[in-house]
């Protein structure tokens, strides 16, 4: 069913979305949207949590502290690699300028 595919795509691109916006994107009414989303959650196709009072659908499962720290560590390693690459490039440029002046 096309609606199921659309919900899977929305779940990949959104971490949070209002139920009103989801209903608009799927071109369904609110009850049909909620029922369809619930079917996909129960079948294990997508992970979602609906906050009915706030009208928000969360598609992202809560992460453990280990996952957060692993992601942070990985991001820091990438950042330090970029800083080192930029630093080496600046040193090479300075060396070339000093050779050109001499």
C-alpha positions in Angstrom: 0.0 0.0 0.0 1.4 3.4 -0.9 0.5 5.0 2.4 2.7 2.4 4.2 5.6 3.3 1.9 5.0 7.0 2.5 5.1 6.5 6.3 8.4 4.6 6.0 9.9 7.4 3.9 8.7 10.0 6.4 10.1 8.0 9.3 13.5 8.1 7.6 13.6 11.8 7.0 11.8 13.1 10.1 12.6 12.5 13.7 9.6 14.5 14.9 6.5 15.6 13.1 3.1 17.0 14.1 0.2 14.7 13.6 -1.5 17.4 11.6 1.5 17.7 9.2 1.7 13.9 8.9 -2.0 13.8 8.1 -1.6 16.4 5.4 1.4 14.6 3.9 -0.5 11.3 3.7 -3.7 12.9 2.5 -5.7 11.0 5.2 -7.8 12.1 8.1 -6.4 12.0 11.6 -7.9 8.7 12.7 -6.8 6.9 9.5 -3.3 8.3 9.9 -3.1 7.1 13.5 -4.5 3.7 12.7 -2.2 3.2 9.8 0.8 4.3 11.8 -0.1 2.0 14.7 -0.3 -1.0 12.3 3.2 -0.3 11.1 4.5 0.1 14.6 2.9 -3.1 15.8 4.2 -5.0 12.8 7.7 -3.6 13.6 8.1 -1.9 10.2 8.7 1.5 11.8 9.4 2.7 15.3 7.2 5.6 16.5 5.7 7.1 19.6 2.6 9.3 19.4 2.2 12.1 22.0 -1.5 12.6 21.6 -1.9 15.7 23.9 0.9 17.5 22.1 0.0 16.1 18.7 3.5 15.0 17.9 4.9 11.8 16.4 8.4 10.8 17.3 10.1 8.5 14.9 13.4 8.3 16.7 13.9 5.8 19.4 15.6 7.0 22.6 19.4 6.5 22.4 21.4 5.0 25.1 24.2 7.0 26.7 26.7 4.7 25.1 25.3 5.4 21.7 25.5 9.1 22.3 29.0 8.9 23.6 30.1 6.7 20.7 28.6 9.2 18.2 30.3 12.1 20.0 33.7 10.3 20.0 33.4 9.6 16.3 32.4 13.2 15.5 35.4 14.4 17.6 37.8 12.1 15.7 36.5 13.5 12.4 36.8 17.1 13.6 40.3 16.6 14.8 41.3 14.9 11.5 40.0 18.0 9.7 41.8 20.4 12.0 45.1 18.4 11.5 44.6 18.5 7.7 44.0 22.2 7.7 47.0 22.8 10.0 49.2 20.8 7.7 47.9 22.7 4.7 48.7 26.1 6.4 52.2 24.9 7.4 52.8 23.9 3.8 51.6 27.3 2.5 53.8 29.1 5.0 56.8 27.1 4.0 56.1 27.8 0.3 55.8 31.5 1.0 59.1 31.6 3.0 60.9 29.8 0.2 59.5 32.2 -2.3 60.7 35.3 -0.3 64.2 33.9 0.1 
